């Protein structure tokens, strides 16, 4: 199975600069002399490629994104059925399930707050 390399998706970073949202490659346009001609230099991870040297832009190699990684078990909240999970520390009273999670009578959604 032959897979084509991913194409760069560019966003403007500054004047004469753009950045690939996938791999972080920066393309910098330089003016040649005083005319309307430009040459491009690509920079990523301290390495440069230059159009003047006859080089092409390097392939887009997207870095792993934070959203694609599984949540660490230490970070994932522990849900105990039939126990109110409101507050910190947790309430812990007997509860029923609402769309927002397990809540007791005191922490149920839509309950009017009492003025203190």
MIDO-640554 format. One record per atom (N, C-alpha, C): chain; residue number from 0; x, y, z. Coordinates in steps of 0.1 Angstrom, whole numbers. Each point is the difference from the previous one (the first is absolute). Layout:
N
('A', NUM, (X, Y, Z)),
...
//
This chain:
116
('A', 0, (8, -12, 0)),
('A', 0, (-8, 12, 0)),
('A', 0, (9, 12, 0)),
('A', 1, (-2, 9, -10)),
('A', 1, (9, 12, -2)),
('A', 1, (-8, 12, 7)),
('A', 2, (7, 6, 9)),
('A', 2, (-7, 12, 7)),
('A', 2, (8, 12, -4)),
('A', 3, (-7, 11, -4)),
('A', 3, (6, 12, -4)),
('A', 3, (3, 8, 13)),
('A', 4, (11, 8, 0)),
('A', 4, (3, 8, 12)),
('A', 4, (-11, 11, 2)),
('A', 5, (-2, 3, 12)),
('A', 5, (-10, 11, 3)),
('A', 5, (5, 13, -5)),
('A', 6, (-10, 8, -5)),
('A', 6, (3, 13, -5)),
('A', 6, (0, 10, 11)),
('A', 7, (8, 11, -1)),
('A', 7, (1, 10, 10)),
('A', 7, (-13, 8, 0)),
('A', 8, (-4, 4, 12)),
('A', 8, (-12, 9, 1)),
('A', 8, (6, 13, 7)),
('A', 9, (0, 11, -8)),
('A', 9, (6, 12, 4)),
('A', 9, (-9, 10, 7)),
('A', 10, (5, 7, 10)),
('A', 10, (-6, 11, 6)),
('A', 10, (10, 11, 1)),
('A', 11, (-5, 13, -2)),
('A', 11, (9, 11, 1)),
('A', 11, (5, 2, 14)),
('A', 12, (13, 2, 1)),
('A', 12, (6, 2, 13)),
('A', 12, (4, 15, 2)),
('A', 13, (6, 5, -10)),
('A', 13, (4, 15, 0)),
('A', 13, (2, 4, -15)),
('A', 14, (4, 12, -2)),
('A', 14, (2, 5, -13)),
('A', 14, (11, -9, -7)),
('A', 15, (-2, -5, -11)),
('A', 15, (9, -9, -8)),
('A', 15, (3, -13, 7)),
('A', 16, (-8, -4, 10)),
('A', 16, (2, -13, 7)),
('A', 16, (-13, -7, 0)),
('A', 17, (1, -14, -1)),
('A', 17, (-12, -8, 3)),
('A', 17, (5, -13, 6)),
('A', 18, (-9, -6, 8)),
('A', 18, (4, -12, 8)),
('A', 18, (-10, -11, -4)),
('A', 19, (5, -12, -1)),
('A', 19, (-8, -12, -2)),
('A', 19, (-6, -4, 13)),
('A', 20, (-14, -2, 0)),
('A', 20, (-7, -3, 12)),
('A', 20, (3, -15, 4)),
('A', 21, (4, -8, -10)),
('A', 21, (2, -14, 3)),
('A', 21, (14, -4, 6)),
('A', 22, (10, 6, -6)),
('A', 22, (14, -4, 4)),
('A', 22, (8, 11, 6)),
('A', 23, (-5, 13, -1)),
('A', 23, (7, 11, 6)),
('A', 23, (11, 6, -9)),
('A', 24, (1, -4, -13)),
('A', 24, (9, 5, -9)),
('A', 24, (-3, 15, -3)),
('A', 25, (10, 8, 0)),
('A', 25, (-1, 15, -2)),
('A', 25, (6, 3, -14)),
('A', 26, (-8, 7, -8)),
('A', 26, (4, 4, -13)),
('A', 26, (2, 15, 0)),
('A', 27, (12, 5, -3)),
('A', 27, (4, 14, 0)),
('A', 27, (3, 4, -14)),
('A', 28, (-7, 10, -5)),
('A', 28, (2, 6, -14)),
('A', 28, (10, 11, 1)),
('A', 29, (11, 0, -8)),
('A', 29, (10, 10, -1)),
('A', 29, (-1, 7, -13)),
('A', 30, (1, 13, 0)),
('A', 30, (0, 8, -13)),
('A', 30, (13, -1, -7)),
('A', 31, (0, -3, -13)),
('A', 31, (13, 0, -7)),
('A', 31, (2, 13, -7)),
('A', 32, (12, 7, 4)),
('A', 32, (3, 13, -5)),
('A', 32, (-11, 10, 3)),
('A', 33, (-3, 8, -10)),
('A', 33, (-11, 10, 2)),
('A', 33, (-12, -4, -8)),
('A', 34, (0, -11, -7)),
('A', 34, (-11, -3, -9)),
('A', 34, (-11, -9, 7)),
('A', 35, (-10, -4, -8)),
('A', 35, (-11, -7, 6)),
('A', 35, (2, -15, 1)),
('A', 36, (13, -4, 1)),
('A', 36, (3, -14, 1)),
('A', 36, (3, -4, 15)),
('A', 37, (-4, -12, 3)),
('A', 37, (2, -5, 14)),
('A', 37, (7, -13, 0)),
('A', 38, (7, -4, 10)),
('A', 38, (4, -13, 3)),
('A', 38, (-4, -5, 13)),
('A', 39, (-2, -12, 2)),
('A', 39, (-6, -5, 13)),
('A', 39, (10, -9, 7)),
('A', 40, (0, 2, 13)),
('A', 40, (9, -8, 10)),
('A', 40, (-10, -6, 9)),
('A', 41, (2, -13, 3)),
('A', 41, (-8, -8, 9)),
('A', 41, (8, -4, 12)),
('A', 42, (-7, 2, 12)),
('A', 42, (7, -3, 13)),
('A', 42, (-8, -9, 8)),
('A', 43, (6, -10, 6)),
('A', 43, (-6, -9, 9)),
('A', 43, (10, -7, 9)),
('A', 44, (-2, 1, 13)),
('A', 44, (9, -6, 10)),
('A', 44, (14, 4, -2)),
('A', 45, (3, 12, -3)),
('A', 45, (14, 5, -1)),
('A', 45, (6, -3, -14)),
('A', 46, (-7, -7, -8)),
('A', 46, (6, -4, -14)),
('A', 46, (-7, 9, -10)),
('A', 47, (8, 4, -10)),
('A', 47, (-5, 9, -11)),
('A', 47, (1, -7, -13)),
('A', 48, (-9, 3, -9)),
('A', 48, (0, -3, -14)),
('A', 48, (-2, 12, -8)),
('A', 49, (7, 2, -11)),
('A', 49, (0, 12, -8)),
('A', 49, (-4, -2, -15)),
('A', 50, (-9, 8, -5)),
('A', 50, (-3, -1, -14)),
('A', 50, (12, 4, -9)),
('A', 51, (9, 9, 5)),
('A', 51, (12, 4, -7)),
('A', 51, (9, -12, -2)),
('A', 52, (0, -9, 9)),
('A', 52, (9, -12, -1)),
('A', 52, (-6, -11, -8)),
('A', 53, (-12, 3, -6)),
('A', 53, (-7, -10, -8)),
('A', 53, (-8, -11, 8)),
('A', 54, (-2, 3, 13)),
('A', 54, (-7, -9, 8)),
('A', 54, (-15, 2, 0)),
('A', 55, (-8, -10, 2)),
('A', 55, (-14, 1, 1)),
('A', 55, (-4, 0, 15)),
('A', 56, (-12, 4, 2)),
('A', 56, (-6, 0, 14)),
('A', 56, (0, -14, 5)),
('A', 57, (4, -3, 12)),
('A', 57, (0, -13, 6)),
('A', 57, (-14, -5, 1)),
('A', 58, (-2, -13, 0)),
('A', 58, (-14, -6, 1)),
('A', 58, (-5, 3, 14)),
('A', 59, (-14, 1, 0)),
('A', 59, (-7, 3, 13)),
('A', 59, (0, -13, 8)),
('A', 60, (6, 0, 12)),
('A', 60, (-1, -11, 9)),
('A', 60, (-7, 5, 13)),
('A', 61, (-13, -1, 0)),
('A', 61, (-7, 5, 12)),
('A', 61, (5, -6, 13)),
('A', 62, (1, 8, 10)),
('A', 62, (4, -4, 13)),
('A', 62, (-13, -6, 7)),
('A', 63, (2, -9, 9)),
('A', 63, (-12, -5, 8)),
('A', 63, (-7, 11, 7)),
('A', 64, (-13, 0, 0)),
('A', 64, (-7, 11, 6)),
('A', 64, (-5, -5, 14)),
('A', 65, (-1, 10, 9)),
('A', 65, (-4, -3, 14)),
('A', 65, (-14, -7, 0)),
('A', 66, (-9, 4, -9)),
('A', 66, (-13, -6, 0)),
('A', 66, (-1, -14, -3)),
('A', 67, (10, -5, -7)),
('A', 67, (0, -14, -5)),
('A', 67, (6, -10, 11)),
('A', 68, (6, 5, 10)),
('A', 68, (6, -8, 10)),
('A', 68, (-11, -5, 10)),
('A', 69, (1, -12, 5)),
('A', 69, (-10, -4, 10)),
('A', 69, (3, 7, 13)),
('A', 70, (-11, 3, 7)),
('A', 70, (1, 7, 13)),
('A', 70, (7, -9, 10)),
('A', 71, (10, 5, 7)),
('A', 71, (7, -7, 11)),
('A', 71, (-10, -5, 11)),
('A', 72, (1, -12, 5)),
('A', 72, (-9, -5, 10)),
('A', 72, (1, 9, 13)),
('A', 73, (11, 6, 2)),
('A', 73, (2, 8, 12)),
('A', 73, (-8, 13, -1)),
('A', 74, (-2, 4, -12)),
('A', 74, (-8, 13, -3)),
('A', 74, (-15, -2, -1)),
('A', 75, (-3, -12, -5)),
('A', 75, (-14, -3, -2)),
('A', 75, (-8, -1, 14)),
('A', 76, (-11, 8, 1)),
('A', 76, (-8, 0, 12)),
('A', 76, (-6, -14, 3)),
('A', 77, (0, -4, 12)),
('A', 77, (-6, -13, 4)),
('A', 77, (-15, 3, 3)),
('A', 78, (-9, -8, -7)),
('A', 78, (-14, 1, 2)),
('A', 78, (-5, -12, 8)),
('A', 79, (-7, 3, 11)),
('A', 79, (-5, -10, 8)),
('A', 79, (-15, 1, -1)),
('A', 80, (-7, -11, -6)),
('A', 80, (-14, 1, -2)),
('A', 80, (-8, 2, 13)),
('A', 81, (-11, 7, -1)),
('A', 81, (-9, 2, 12)),
('A', 81, (6, 9, 11)),
('A', 82, (11, 7, -4)),
('A', 82, (7, 8, 10)),
('A', 82, (2, 14, -6)),
('A', 83, (-4, 11, 7)),
('A', 83, (1, 13, -5)),
('A', 83, (15, 4, -3)),
('A', 84, (2, 5, -12)),
('A', 84, (14, 3, -4)),
('A', 84, (2, 15, 0)),
('A', 85, (-9, 8, 6)),
('A', 85, (1, 15, 0)),
('A', 85, (10, 4, 10)),
('A', 86, (7, 11, -2)),
('A', 86, (8, 6, 10)),
('A', 86, (14, -6, 0)),
('A', 87, (9, 7, 8)),
('A', 87, (13, -5, 2)),
('A', 87, (4, 4, 14)),
('A', 88, (1, -10, 9)),
('A', 88, (-1, -14, -2)),
('A', 88, (-15, -4, -4)),
('A', 89, (-1, -12, -5)),
('A', 89, (-13, -5, -5)),
('A', 89, (-10, 0, 11)),
('A', 90, (-13, 3, -3)),
('A', 90, (-11, 0, 10)),
('A', 90, (-1, -14, 6)),
('A', 91, (-2, -11, -9)),
('A', 91, (-1, -13, 5)),
('A', 91, (-13, -5, 4)),
('A', 92, (-11, 8, 0)),
('A', 92, (-13, -4, 4)),
('A', 92, (-6, -9, -10)),
('A', 93, (-11, -7, 4)),
('A', 93, (-8, -8, -10)),
('A', 93, (-5, 9, -11)),
('A', 94, (1, -5, -12)),
('A', 94, (-3, 9, -12)),
('A', 94, (-8, -8, -11)),
('A', 95, (-5, 8, -9)),
('A', 95, (-6, -6, -12)),
('A', 95, (7, 7, -12)),
('A', 96, (-1, -7, -12)),
('A', 96, (8, 4, -12)),
('A', 96, (-8, 11, -7)),
('A', 97, (7, 11, -3)),
('A', 97, (-4, 11, -8)),
('A', 97, (9, 1, -12)),
('A', 98, (-3, 8, -11)),
('A', 98, (9, 1, -11)),
('A', 98, (14, 6, 4)),
('A', 99, (0, 7, 11)),
('A', 99, (13, 6, 4)),
('A', 99, (7, -9, 10)),
('A', 100, (-5, -12, 3)),
('A', 100, (6, -10, 8)),
('A', 100, (-8, -3, 12)),
('A', 101, (6, -7, 10)),
('A', 101, (-8, -5, 12)),
('A', 101, (-1, 12, 9)),
('A', 102, (-12, 3, 4)),
('A', 102, (-3, 12, 9)),
('A', 102, (-10, -4, 11)),
('A', 103, (3, 5, 12)),
('A', 103, (-10, -2, 11)),
('A', 103, (-11, 10, 0)),
('A', 104, (-9, 0, 9)),
('A', 104, (-11, 9, 1)),
('A', 104, (5, 14, 1)),
('A', 105, (10, 3, 8)),
('A', 105, (6, 13, 2)),
('A', 105, (7, 6, -12)),
('A', 106, (6, -9, -9)),
('A', 106, (8, 5, -11)),
('A', 106, (-7, -3, -13)),
('A', 107, (-13, -3, -1)),
('A', 107, (-7, -3, -12)),
('A', 107, (0, 12, -9)),
('A', 108, (0, -2, -14)),
('A', 108, (-1, 11, -9)),
('A', 108, (-13, 7, 1)),
('A', 109, (0, 13, -1)),
('A', 109, (-13, 8, 0)),
('A', 109, (-4, 4, 14)),
('A', 110, (7, -5, 10)),
('A', 110, (-4, 3, 14)),
('A', 110, (4, 15, 3)),
('A', 111, (-10, 7, 5)),
('A', 111, (3, 14, 4)),
('A', 111, (10, 1, 11)),
('A', 112, (10, 10, -2)),
('A', 112, (10, 2, 11)),
('A', 112, (-6, 8, 11)),
('A', 113, (4, -3, 12)),
('A', 113, (-5, 7, 12)),
('A', 113, (10, 12, 2)),
('A', 114, (-5, 11, 3)),
('A', 114, (9, 12, 3)),
('A', 114, (6, -2, 13)),
('A', 115, (13, 3, 1)),
('A', 115, (8, -2, 12)),
('A', 115, (2, 13, 7)),
//
